[in-house]
């Protein structure tokens, strides 16, 4: 598959089933084409790069979202689900989040742990 959108759609469906449809339902009327642009760039060009496995990319993404703080809770939920699908364990996710307490602060890490517990 050479087309970034097609690659992204296939990867997103494996990693986060139903993501494009959820984005379309929520944002499609307001921003036509946004779900497809996001799928193409994030999954078709960024997540599909060589050098890191999808599992490792998921762990890095969860860690970054945890460090950024509570405003990332919706994205954190999606990426925790995707991380589990990619082979991460609950313990690995919790440990990565807790590690981010050193960088994003304890409130951010505790908020992320609360999201993970959901």
BELDAFEN-V537860 format. One record per backbone hydrogen bond with DSSP energy under -0.5 kcal/mol. CO is the residue of the C=O (numbers start at 0). NH is the residue of the N-H. E is the energy in kcal/mol with one decimal. If there is no record, write none. Layout:
co:CO nh:NH e:E
co:CO nh:NH e:E
//
This chain:
co:2 nh:6 e:-2.6
co:3 nh:7 e:-2.8
co:4 nh:8 e:-2.9
co:5 nh:9 e:-2.1
co:6 nh:10 e:-2.4
co:7 nh:11 e:-3.1
co:8 nh:12 e:-2.1
co:9 nh:13 e:-1.5
co:10 nh:14 e:-2.7
co:11 nh:15 e:-3.4
co:15 nh:18 e:-2.0
co:17 nh:21 e:-2.3
co:18 nh:22 e:-2.7
co:19 nh:23 e:-2.6
co:20 nh:24 e:-2.6
co:21 nh:25 e:-2.0
co:22 nh:26 e:-3.3
co:22 nh:27 e:-0.7
co:23 nh:27 e:-1.7
co:26 nh:30 e:-3.4
co:30 nh:33 e:-2.3
co:32 nh:36 e:-2.6
co:33 nh:37 e:-2.8
co:34 nh:38 e:-2.5
co:35 nh:39 e:-2.6
co:36 nh:40 e:-2.7
co:37 nh:41 e:-2.6
co:37 nh:42 e:-0.7
co:38 nh:42 e:-1.0
co:38 nh:43 e:-1.8
co:39 nh:44 e:-0.6
co:40 nh:44 e:-1.0
co:40 nh:45 e:-2.2
co:41 nh:46 e:-3.1
co:45 nh:48 e:-1.3
co:48 nh:51 e:-0.5
co:52 nh:56 e:-2.5
co:53 nh:57 e:-2.3
co:54 nh:58 e:-2.0
co:55 nh:59 e:-2.4
co:56 nh:60 e:-2.5
co:57 nh:61 e:-2.7
co:58 nh:62 e:-2.2
co:59 nh:63 e:-2.4
co:60 nh:64 e:-2.7
co:61 nh:65 e:-2.3
co:62 nh:66 e:-2.3
co:63 nh:67 e:-1.9
co:64 nh:68 e:-1.0
co:65 nh:68 e:-0.6
co:68 nh:71 e:-1.9
co:69 nh:72 e:-1.7
co:71 nh:75 e:-2.8
co:72 nh:76 e:-2.4
co:73 nh:77 e:-1.6
co:74 nh:78 e:-2.5
co:75 nh:79 e:-2.5
co:76 nh:80 e:-2.2
co:77 nh:81 e:-2.2
co:78 nh:82 e:-2.5
co:79 nh:83 e:-2.4
co:80 nh:84 e:-2.1
co:81 nh:85 e:-2.1
co:82 nh:87 e:-2.8
co:83 nh:86 e:-1.2
co:88 nh:92 e:-2.2
co:89 nh:93 e:-2.7
co:90 nh:94 e:-2.8
co:91 nh:95 e:-2.3
co:92 nh:96 e:-2.4
co:93 nh:97 e:-2.7
co:94 nh:98 e:-2.3
co:95 nh:99 e:-1.2
co:96 nh:99 e:-0.7
co:97 nh:100 e:-1.6
co:98 nh:101 e:-1.4
co:99 nh:102 e:-1.0
co:99 nh:103 e:-3.6
co:99 nh:104 e:-0.7
co:100 nh:104 e:-0.8
co:104 nh:108 e:-2.0
co:105 nh:109 e:-2.9
co:106 nh:110 e:-2.5
co:107 nh:111 e:-2.2
co:108 nh:112 e:-2.6
co:109 nh:113 e:-2.1
co:110 nh:114 e:-1.8
co:111 nh:115 e:-2.4
co:112 nh:116 e:-2.1
co:113 nh:117 e:-1.0
co:114 nh:117 e:-0.8
//
